[in-house]
Amino acid sequence: MGIKFGRIALCGLFLSGCVGQAPGGIGGGPGSGADAAPAVPQVILYGELKDVMTNAPVLGAAVSAGATATATMTGARYEVTVDQQTLLEMKASMTGYADTYSAELLTEAADNQLTTMFIVSDAVKQNLYPAGTTDDPTLGTVHIDLQSVNGLATLDGLPLANVSLLQNGAPVGTVYFINNQGLADPNQTTAIQYGQKTRAVVINVPPGPFEVNVLEQGVPTPQSAKGNAFANAVTLIESANAAGELPLTYDAQIGAILTGQDCGGCHSGNGTFRLTYSELTTRNLLTPADSNAPLLQSGLGIGHPPTNWTATTPDYLKVLEWVEAGAPEN
Ligand code: HEC
């Protein structure tokens, strides 16, 4: 309980990137074996709905999870039952407030996930549009809580050029920092706190999937958090992806797993090859981009010396997610 709680507390803020594993990766997915598919277990998400700027509880809103599930509300508290291991978006709506989406959340294996949701009032949404700009109802707004990669610090002092929002790899929208009065400010070229958070806003974002790229000072690889923009609505997201985890690249995470105890004990160059990125690619060990990749087959001990990995080992799941994502080096 302690660990689960700590993790949820860290990632609860905007429900963003709370997990490390890809949906439906391993076993048990549609078409993977047994005819009688077992019923999908369900989990409960619950928590409080708060105003994004004041942190005050907001009563009387409607909250939904994904396309179908509607939460029951008691005061500002909601409770909703959803399929386990589902990627979903939470939405809060209410008169006097903008429709507010939380970044995608993969519901975890654990039941009873505590998640705080936030909603943006119409007045606050106006403040996200500097004088001279227009809130186009066909476009979306993205509000970013700027945090360090480990999620432990706000990114005060970050230059504006280090924040961008990409769709299909190209920057979209206009990025502003929120100044110390809670207003999007074109003159605020370094990040500053408001309401104990360091915030940026991106206005005029075409509806659709986006990636937030934040280059934290002193950190070589940009953070990239993913979400969806919706017309005439605000999407809330934290800059640090997966609750403050490093980007899912060989350099940031995977290299350490493959040269660590489970594999690196043998694959250190004596007798076997080293599990470096160039070895993995020249030996074609990363394709196909799924659990059939030789790297993952070997890790599971199929025709391979025994290791500690099974299909549910967290490190295995992380490497699988990385391979499925195209195995980026950095
Ligand atoms: C007990 C020692 C040992 C451990 C532990 C070990 N390996 Fe290996 N591995 C070998 C040997 C020996 C070979 C075959 C020699 C070679 O190809 O260099 C090999 C080969 C491989 C190959 C090449 C397979 C192919 O199709 O060419 C991959 C991929 C691999 N290991 C991945 C891993 C991963 C991932 C881990 C950790 C989960 C791991 N190994 C742990 C000893 C080990």
Residues whose N, C-alpha, C, O or C-beta is under 5 A from the ligand:
A	BS01	HEC	D262 C263 C266 G271 T272 F273 L285 P294 L295 S298 G299 P305 P306 T307 W309
